[in-house]
Amino acid sequence: MPHLFSPLTIKDITLRNRIGVSPMCQYSAEDGMPNDWHFVHLGSRAVGGAGLVIVEATAVEPRGRISPEDLGIYTDEHIEPFKRINAFLKEHGAVPGIQLAHAGRKASTYSPWKEKEAPAAGVPNDQGGWDVVGPSAIPFNDGYKEPKELSVEEIKDIQENFRLATIRAREAGFEWMEFHGAHGYLAHSFYSPLSNKRTDEYGGSFDNRIRFVLETVRIMRKEWPENLPFTVRISSTDWVDDGWTLEESVELSKRLKEEGVDLIDCSSGGNLPKAPIPVGAGYQNLFAEKIRQQAGIATAAVGMITQGMQADEIIRNEKADLVLLARELLRDPYWPLRAAETVHKKNELQIPPQYERGW
């Protein structure tokens, strides 16, 4: 029976345990460039014992950033700084992953601490912001910019940027790829009927609304090494009756498996500003369990996983193959080491010799 500290092998990559660092925006880059903050932030989670460290949502073009301070990999100049980070992560036992993303209609917004003093969420163009795009001209919320509806030709241009970003990620030494298809950003806004009102081949029916995701994944897969894991994060539900559903997520996951996707990262929401989300301990675990069972694909559970025994139970009872922690790992980079003690697996996770005196 697998447990939280069992290795997980997907293709040629083996994670030392089932704990992953979920992508978390740091709002600390300039022109998308990783710097010492990202090196220390990500490196400390590798030292802390995580098996997988996924870099924050990394934009494939400048207008795909959530904020002007987000990471990007839209030029070749971004490759070397990522290489430095990835070498350190691997040196300390973690597999380096990246989440490639496009924020779509939720782009050009202030970082959280700047938004508190801003008159609106959207950053004006004369203050470092930019025009945003989406499947339809529907803004996310009051204060957000109205997106320009993408033409089919413009959709193809964005997909080409995903292809080029995949090549750069490969060259930078990443060993785990995640396509960001969740949280109301561009890919999610295509497959959700709440944000996609198109009448062409990218809108209307289920098959049309998922077309952008399947096409983009297919394009990326051609550039990503066959021996390395390729994963997709989805929003498993919009949490409203007329939105995207868990049943549709199961079907999408089946289609993604056919495209060569190895694992579905099962999050939810993000496409409505005030969705009635029942946030609580492990509130999204059901999605990972159902998609795993009904789509026959490996899954990652994410969301309000804070305790070692809680995470271990998810793995032991085969609700998911991997747990991804976000806020809990912001609070404690060494959470895996503490969890190993909690679940009585202390000897299965090596403590860095520099820190042995503390344990």
QUIJO-V265120 format. One record per helix or strand of 2 or more residues. SS is the DSSP state (H for helix, E for strand). FROM is the first residue (numbers start at 1). LEN is the number of residues. If there is no record, write none. Layout:
ss;from;len
SS;FROM;LEN
SS;FROM;LEN
This chain:
ss;from;len
E;8;3
E;13;3
E;19;3
H;36;12
E;52;8
H;62;3
H;78;14
E;95;7
H;104;3
H;112;4
H;125;3
E;133;2
E;148;2
H;152;20
E;176;6
H;186;6
H;206;4
H;211;13
E;229;7
H;246;13
E;263;5
H;285;11
E;298;5
H;308;9
E;322;4
H;327;5
H;335;8
H;346;3
H;353;6
